[in-house]
Amino acid sequence: MDTETAGTPAPRRNTLTKEVVIRTAVALADEAGTGVPSMRRLGDRLGIEAMSLYHHFRNKDLILDGMIDLVFSEIELPPGDLPWQAAMRLRSASMRDALTRHPWAIRLMDSRTNPGRATLRHHNAVIGCLRSGGFSIAGSSHAMSVLDSYIYGFTLQELSLPFTSSAGLEDVAGSIMEQLPHEEFPHLSEMLADRGLKGDYAYKEEFDVGLGLILDGLERGREGWR
Protein backbone atom coordinates (compact mmCIF):
# COMPACT_ATOMS: atom_id res chain seq x y z
CA MET A 1 0.00 0.00 0.00
CA ASP A 2 1.22 3.50 -0.81
CA THR A 3 1.84 5.04 2.61
CA GLU A 4 1.69 8.58 1.20
CA THR A 5 -1.92 8.21 0.01
CA ALA A 6 -3.30 5.56 2.36
CA GLY A 7 -4.98 8.12 4.64
CA THR A 8 -6.23 10.42 1.86
CA PRO A 9 -9.92 10.11 0.97
CA ALA A 10 -10.72 9.42 -2.68
CA PRO A 11 -11.82 12.58 -4.49
CA ARG A 12 -15.58 12.91 -4.94
CA ARG A 13 -16.90 12.64 -8.43
CA ASN A 14 -19.14 15.42 -9.71
CA THR A 15 -18.15 17.67 -6.81
CA LEU A 16 -20.96 20.07 -6.01
CA THR A 17 -20.08 23.71 -6.67
CA LYS A 18 -21.96 26.98 -6.40
CA GLU A 19 -22.08 27.23 -10.18
CA VAL A 20 -23.65 23.77 -10.49
CA VAL A 21 -26.28 24.68 -7.89
CA ILE A 22 -27.13 27.97 -9.61
CA ARG A 23 -27.35 26.46 -13.10
CA THR A 24 -29.55 23.67 -11.78
CA ALA A 25 -31.80 26.18 -10.01
CA VAL A 26 -32.14 28.19 -13.23
CA ALA A 27 -33.00 25.05 -15.19
CA LEU A 28 -35.70 24.16 -12.66
CA ALA A 29 -37.12 27.70 -12.76
CA ASP A 30 -37.19 27.60 -16.57
CA GLU A 31 -39.09 24.31 -16.50
CA ALA A 32 -41.62 25.52 -13.95
CA GLY A 33 -41.83 29.12 -15.15
CA THR A 34 -41.48 30.37 -11.58
CA GLY A 35 -38.66 31.79 -9.51
CA VAL A 36 -36.31 30.04 -7.12
CA PRO A 37 -37.28 26.39 -6.59
CA SER A 38 -37.65 24.93 -3.12
CA MET A 39 -34.47 23.72 -1.47
CA ARG A 40 -35.95 20.22 -1.35
CA ARG A 41 -36.68 20.17 -5.07
CA LEU A 42 -33.27 21.59 -5.86
CA GLY A 43 -31.61 19.00 -3.64
CA ASP A 44 -33.59 16.21 -5.32
CA ARG A 45 -32.43 17.34 -8.76
CA LEU A 46 -28.84 17.48 -7.55
CA GLY A 47 -29.10 14.13 -5.80
CA ILE A 48 -28.31 15.48 -2.34
CA GLU A 49 -30.09 16.32 0.89
CA ALA A 50 -31.55 19.81 0.91
CA MET A 51 -29.57 20.70 4.02
CA SER A 52 -26.34 20.14 2.09
CA LEU A 53 -27.13 23.24 0.03
CA TYR A 54 -26.59 25.39 3.11
CA HIS A 55 -22.91 24.51 3.01
CA HIS A 56 -22.71 26.67 -0.13
CA PHE A 57 -25.51 29.21 0.42
CA ARG A 58 -26.61 30.57 3.77
CA ASN A 59 -30.17 31.11 2.53
CA LYS A 60 -32.40 30.95 -0.55
CA ASP A 61 -31.93 34.65 -1.29
CA LEU A 62 -28.29 34.01 -2.14
CA ILE A 63 -29.36 31.35 -4.63
CA LEU A 64 -31.79 33.81 -6.20
CA ASP A 65 -29.01 36.43 -6.36
CA GLY A 66 -26.92 33.92 -8.28
CA MET A 67 -29.78 32.98 -10.61
CA ILE A 68 -30.40 36.59 -11.59
CA ASP A 69 -26.67 37.16 -12.03
CA LEU A 70 -26.56 34.19 -14.41
CA VAL A 71 -29.35 35.71 -16.50
CA PHE A 72 -27.49 39.03 -16.66
CA SER A 73 -24.36 37.19 -17.76
CA GLU A 74 -26.24 35.99 -20.86
CA ILE A 75 -27.09 39.53 -21.99
CA GLU A 76 -24.72 41.03 -24.53
CA LEU A 77 -22.96 44.16 -23.29
CA PRO A 78 -23.37 47.23 -25.50
CA PRO A 79 -20.34 47.26 -27.85
CA GLY A 80 -18.02 50.16 -27.17
CA ASP A 81 -17.13 50.66 -30.84
CA LEU A 82 -20.68 51.50 -32.00
CA PRO A 83 -22.79 54.66 -31.73
CA TRP A 84 -24.92 54.57 -28.62
CA GLN A 85 -28.20 53.91 -30.46
CA ALA A 86 -26.80 50.91 -32.35
CA ALA A 87 -25.21 49.59 -29.15
CA MET A 88 -28.48 49.93 -27.25
CA ARG A 89 -30.34 48.10 -30.01
CA LEU A 90 -28.01 45.12 -29.70
CA ARG A 91 -28.19 45.12 -25.92
CA SER A 92 -32.00 45.46 -25.94
CA ALA A 93 -32.44 42.56 -28.37
CA SER A 94 -30.09 40.40 -26.31
CA MET A 95 -31.93 41.23 -23.09
CA ARG A 96 -35.27 40.36 -24.67
CA ASP A 97 -33.85 37.02 -25.84
CA ALA A 98 -32.53 36.23 -22.34
CA LEU A 99 -35.84 37.10 -20.71
CA THR A 100 -37.72 34.98 -23.23
CA ARG A 101 -35.53 32.03 -22.22
CA HIS A 102 -36.03 32.82 -18.53
CA PRO A 103 -39.49 34.45 -18.22
CA TRP A 104 -39.55 34.00 -14.42
CA ALA A 105 -36.70 36.53 -14.19
CA ILE A 106 -38.59 39.52 -15.60
CA ARG A 107 -40.06 40.66 -12.29
CA LEU A 108 -36.79 40.02 -10.43
CA MET A 109 -34.09 41.55 -12.61
CA ASP A 110 -33.63 44.72 -10.59
CA SER A 111 -34.84 43.42 -7.25
CA ARG A 112 -31.57 42.21 -5.78
CA THR A 113 -29.86 44.08 -2.94
CA ASN A 114 -26.77 41.90 -3.27
CA PRO A 115 -26.11 41.98 -7.04
CA GLY A 116 -23.42 39.75 -8.52
CA ARG A 117 -20.51 40.77 -10.70
CA ALA A 118 -22.28 40.03 -14.00
CA THR A 119 -25.17 42.26 -12.91
CA LEU A 120 -22.81 45.04 -11.89
CA ARG A 121 -20.77 44.67 -15.07
CA HIS A 122 -23.89 44.89 -17.19
CA HIS A 123 -25.24 48.06 -15.58
CA ASN A 124 -21.81 49.68 -15.59
CA ALA A 125 -21.43 48.98 -19.33
CA VAL A 126 -24.86 50.39 -20.15
CA ILE A 127 -24.18 53.57 -18.20
CA GLY A 128 -20.76 53.87 -19.83
CA CYS A 129 -22.28 53.52 -23.30
CA LEU A 130 -24.83 56.24 -22.60
CA ARG A 131 -22.26 58.54 -21.04
CA SER A 132 -20.00 58.09 -24.06
CA GLY A 133 -23.00 58.93 -26.23
CA GLY A 134 -23.34 62.34 -24.61
CA PHE A 135 -25.88 61.61 -21.88
CA SER A 136 -25.54 63.27 -18.49
CA ILE A 137 -25.87 61.22 -15.32
CA ALA A 138 -29.54 62.23 -15.09
CA GLY A 139 -30.06 61.50 -18.78
CA SER A 140 -28.44 58.09 -18.45
CA SER A 141 -30.81 57.30 -15.59
CA HIS A 142 -33.81 58.39 -17.69
CA ALA A 143 -32.62 56.30 -20.64
CA MET A 144 -32.01 53.14 -18.62
CA SER A 145 -35.39 53.43 -16.92
CA VAL A 146 -37.43 53.82 -20.09
CA LEU A 147 -35.45 51.21 -22.06
CA ASP A 148 -35.64 48.54 -19.37
CA SER A 149 -39.31 49.23 -18.69
CA TYR A 150 -40.04 48.80 -22.39
CA ILE A 151 -38.00 45.59 -22.74
CA TYR A 152 -39.50 43.99 -19.62
CA GLY A 153 -43.03 45.06 -20.52
CA PHE A 154 -42.87 44.03 -24.16
CA THR A 155 -41.40 40.63 -23.33
CA LEU A 156 -44.02 40.00 -20.65
CA GLN A 157 -46.83 40.92 -23.05
CA GLU A 158 -45.35 38.83 -25.86
CA LEU A 159 -45.08 35.79 -23.60
CA SER A 160 -48.71 36.26 -22.52
CA LEU A 161 -50.17 36.25 -26.04
CA PRO A 162 -52.42 33.30 -26.95
CA PHE A 163 -50.43 32.61 -30.13
CA THR A 164 -46.79 32.13 -31.12
CA SER A 165 -46.98 32.35 -34.91
CA SER A 166 -48.81 34.22 -37.68
CA ALA A 167 -50.92 31.10 -38.25
CA GLY A 168 -51.87 31.05 -34.58
CA LEU A 169 -52.75 34.73 -34.70
CA GLU A 170 -54.93 34.13 -37.74
CA ASP A 171 -56.86 31.46 -35.85
CA VAL A 172 -57.36 33.68 -32.82
CA ALA A 173 -58.32 36.73 -34.89
CA GLY A 174 -60.72 34.69 -37.00
CA SER A 175 -62.45 33.31 -33.91
CA ILE A 176 -62.85 36.83 -32.46
CA MET A 177 -64.09 38.24 -35.77
CA GLU A 178 -66.82 35.60 -36.01
CA GLN A 179 -68.33 36.84 -32.74
CA LEU A 180 -67.52 40.55 -33.00
CA PRO A 181 -70.32 43.06 -33.66
CA HIS A 182 -68.42 44.96 -36.39
CA GLU A 183 -70.69 48.02 -36.40
CA GLU A 184 -70.17 48.44 -32.66
CA PHE A 185 -66.40 47.96 -32.80
CA PRO A 186 -65.37 49.19 -36.28
CA HIS A 187 -61.79 50.18 -35.41
CA LEU A 188 -61.03 46.89 -33.70
CA SER A 189 -62.54 44.99 -36.62
CA GLU A 190 -60.40 46.94 -39.05
CA MET A 191 -57.19 46.18 -37.16
CA LEU A 192 -57.99 42.50 -36.67
CA ALA A 193 -58.68 42.14 -40.38
CA ASP A 194 -55.50 43.95 -41.39
CA ARG A 195 -53.07 42.57 -38.80
CA GLY A 196 -54.60 39.24 -37.90
CA LEU A 197 -56.14 37.72 -40.99
CA LYS A 198 -53.56 38.36 -43.70
CA GLY A 199 -51.17 35.72 -42.42
CA ASP A 200 -48.00 37.80 -42.72
CA TYR A 201 -48.02 39.74 -39.44
CA ALA A 202 -45.43 38.94 -36.77
CA TYR A 203 -45.99 40.59 -33.41
CA LYS A 204 -42.30 40.31 -32.54
CA GLU A 205 -41.54 42.94 -35.21
CA GLU A 206 -43.34 45.52 -33.09
CA PHE A 207 -40.38 45.37 -30.70
CA ASP A 208 -38.03 47.09 -33.15
CA VAL A 209 -40.67 49.68 -34.04
CA GLY A 210 -41.22 50.66 -30.42
CA LEU A 211 -37.52 50.57 -29.61
CA GLY A 212 -36.80 52.90 -32.52
CA LEU A 213 -39.36 55.41 -31.24
CA ILE A 214 -37.79 55.32 -27.78
CA LEU A 215 -34.24 55.74 -29.07
CA ASP A 216 -35.30 58.67 -31.26
CA GLY A 217 -37.01 60.29 -28.29
CA LEU A 218 -33.96 59.79 -26.09
CA GLU A 219 -31.78 61.40 -28.75
CA ARG A 220 -34.04 64.45 -28.81
CA GLY A 221 -34.02 64.77 -25.03
CA ARG A 222 -30.31 64.00 -24.58
CA GLU A 223 -29.02 67.56 -24.78
CA GLY A 224 -31.63 68.93 -22.40
CA TRP A 225 -30.86 66.54 -19.51
CA ARG A 226 -28.11 68.17 -17.45
C-alpha positions as a printed Julia matrix, in Angstrom:
226×3 Matrix{Float64}:
   0.0    0.0     0.0
   1.22   3.5    -0.81
   1.84   5.04    2.61
   1.69   8.58    1.2
  -1.92   8.21    0.01
  -3.3    5.56    2.36
  -4.98   8.12    4.64
  -6.23  10.42    1.86
  -9.92  10.11    0.97
 -10.72   9.42   -2.68
 -11.82  12.58   -4.49
 -15.58  12.91   -4.94
 -16.9   12.64   -8.43
 -19.14  15.42   -9.71
 -18.15  17.67   -6.81
 -20.96  20.07   -6.01
 -20.08  23.71   -6.67
 -21.96  26.98   -6.4
 -22.08  27.23  -10.18
 -23.65  23.77  -10.49
 -26.28  24.68   -7.89
 -27.13  27.97   -9.61
 -27.35  26.46  -13.1
 -29.55  23.67  -11.78
 -31.8   26.18  -10.01
 -32.14  28.19  -13.23
 -33.0   25.05  -15.19
 -35.7   24.16  -12.66
 -37.12  27.7   -12.76
 -37.19  27.6   -16.57
 -39.09  24.31  -16.5
 -41.62  25.52  -13.95
 -41.83  29.12  -15.15
 -41.48  30.37  -11.58
 -38.66  31.79   -9.51
 -36.31  30.04   -7.12
 -37.28  26.39   -6.59
 -37.65  24.93   -3.12
 -34.47  23.72   -1.47
 -35.95  20.22   -1.35
 -36.68  20.17   -5.07
 -33.27  21.59   -5.86
 -31.61  19.0    -3.64
 -33.59  16.21   -5.32
 -32.43  17.34   -8.76
 -28.84  17.48   -7.55
 -29.1   14.13   -5.8
 -28.31  15.48   -2.34
 -30.09  16.32    0.89
 -31.55  19.81    0.91
 -29.57  20.7     4.02
 -26.34  20.14    2.09
 -27.13  23.24    0.03
 -26.59  25.39    3.11
 -22.91  24.51    3.01
 -22.71  26.67   -0.13
 -25.51  29.21    0.42
 -26.61  30.57    3.77
 -30.17  31.11    2.53
 -32.4   30.95   -0.55
 -31.93  34.65   -1.29
 -28.29  34.01   -2.14
 -29.36  31.35   -4.63
 -31.79  33.81   -6.2
 -29.01  36.43   -6.36
 -26.92  33.92   -8.28
 -29.78  32.98  -10.61
 -30.4   36.59  -11.59
 -26.67  37.16  -12.03
 -26.56  34.19  -14.41
 -29.35  35.71  -16.5
 -27.49  39.03  -16.66
 -24.36  37.19  -17.76
 -26.24  35.99  -20.86
 -27.09  39.53  -21.99
 -24.72  41.03  -24.53
 -22.96  44.16  -23.29
 -23.37  47.23  -25.5
 -20.34  47.26  -27.85
 -18.02  50.16  -27.17
 -17.13  50.66  -30.84
 -20.68  51.5   -32.0
 -22.79  54.66  -31.73
 -24.92  54.57  -28.62
 -28.2   53.91  -30.46
 -26.8   50.91  -32.35
 -25.21  49.59  -29.15
 -28.48  49.93  -27.25
 -30.34  48.1   -30.01
 -28.01  45.12  -29.7
 -28.19  45.12  -25.92
 -32.0   45.46  -25.94
 -32.44  42.56  -28.37
 -30.09  40.4   -26.31
 -31.93  41.23  -23.09
 -35.27  40.36  -24.67
 -33.85  37.02  -25.84
 -32.53  36.23  -22.34
 -35.84  37.1   -20.71
 -37.72  34.98  -23.23
 -35.53  32.03  -22.22
 -36.03  32.82  -18.53
 -39.49  34.45  -18.22
 -39.55  34.0   -14.42
 -36.7   36.53  -14.19
 -38.59  39.52  -15.6
 -40.06  40.66  -12.29
 -36.79  40.02  -10.43
 -34.09  41.55  -12.61
 -33.63  44.72  -10.59
 -34.84  43.42   -7.25
 -31.57  42.21   -5.78
 -29.86  44.08   -2.94
 -26.77  41.9    -3.27
 -26.11  41.98   -7.04
 -23.42  39.75   -8.52
 -20.51  40.77  -10.7
 -22.28  40.03  -14.0
 -25.17  42.26  -12.91
 -22.81  45.04  -11.89
 -20.77  44.67  -15.07
 -23.89  44.89  -17.19
 -25.24  48.06  -15.58
 -21.81  49.68  -15.59
 -21.43  48.98  -19.33
 -24.86  50.39  -20.15
 -24.18  53.57  -18.2
 -20.76  53.87  -19.83
 -22.28  53.52  -23.3
 -24.83  56.24  -22.6
 -22.26  58.54  -21.04
 -20.0   58.09  -24.06
 -23.0   58.93  -26.23
 -23.34  62.34  -24.61
 -25.88  61.61  -21.88
 -25.54  63.27  -18.49
 -25.87  61.22  -15.32
 -29.54  62.23  -15.09
 -30.06  61.5   -18.78
 -28.44  58.09  -18.45
 -30.81  57.3   -15.59
 -33.81  58.39  -17.69
 -32.62  56.3   -20.64
 -32.01  53.14  -18.62
 -35.39  53.43  -16.92
 -37.43  53.82  -20.09
 -35.45  51.21  -22.06
 -35.64  48.54  -19.37
 -39.31  49.23  -18.69
 -40.04  48.8   -22.39
 -38.0   45.59  -22.74
 -39.5   43.99  -19.62
 -43.03  45.06  -20.52
 -42.87  44.03  -24.16
 -41.4   40.63  -23.33
 -44.02  40.0   -20.65
 -46.83  40.92  -23.05
 -45.35  38.83  -25.86
 -45.08  35.79  -23.6
 -48.71  36.26  -22.52
 -50.17  36.25  -26.04
 -52.42  33.3   -26.95
 -50.43  32.61  -30.13
 -46.79  32.13  -31.12
 -46.98  32.35  -34.91
 -48.81  34.22  -37.68
 -50.92  31.1   -38.25
 -51.87  31.05  -34.58
 -52.75  34.73  -34.7
 -54.93  34.13  -37.74
 -56.86  31.46  -35.85
 -57.36  33.68  -32.82
 -58.32  36.73  -34.89
 -60.72  34.69  -37.0
 -62.45  33.31  -33.91
 -62.85  36.83  -32.46
 -64.09  38.24  -35.77
 -66.82  35.6   -36.01
 -68.33  36.84  -32.74
 -67.52  40.55  -33.0
 -70.32  43.06  -33.66
 -68.42  44.96  -36.39
 -70.69  48.02  -36.4
 -70.17  48.44  -32.66
 -66.4   47.96  -32.8
 -65.37  49.19  -36.28
 -61.79  50.18  -35.41
 -61.03  46.89  -33.7
 -62.54  44.99  -36.62
 -60.4   46.94  -39.05
 -57.19  46.18  -37.16
 -57.99  42.5   -36.67
 -58.68  42.14  -40.38
 -55.5   43.95  -41.39
 -53.07  42.57  -38.8
 -54.6   39.24  -37.9
 -56.14  37.72  -40.99
 -53.56  38.36  -43.7
 -51.17  35.72  -42.42
 -48.0   37.8   -42.72
 -48.02  39.74  -39.44
 -45.43  38.94  -36.77
 -45.99  40.59  -33.41
 -42.3   40.31  -32.54
 -41.54  42.94  -35.21
 -43.34  45.52  -33.09
 -40.38  45.37  -30.7
 -38.03  47.09  -33.15
 -40.67  49.68  -34.04
 -41.22  50.66  -30.42
 -37.52  50.57  -29.61
 -36.8   52.9   -32.52
 -39.36  55.41  -31.24
 -37.79  55.32  -27.78
 -34.24  55.74  -29.07
 -35.3   58.67  -31.26
 -37.01  60.29  -28.29
 -33.96  59.79  -26.09
 -31.78  61.4   -28.75
 -34.04  64.45  -28.81
 -34.02  64.77  -25.03
 -30.31  64.0   -24.58
 -29.02  67.56  -24.78
 -31.63  68.93  -22.4
 -30.86  66.54  -19.51
 -28.11  68.17  -17.45
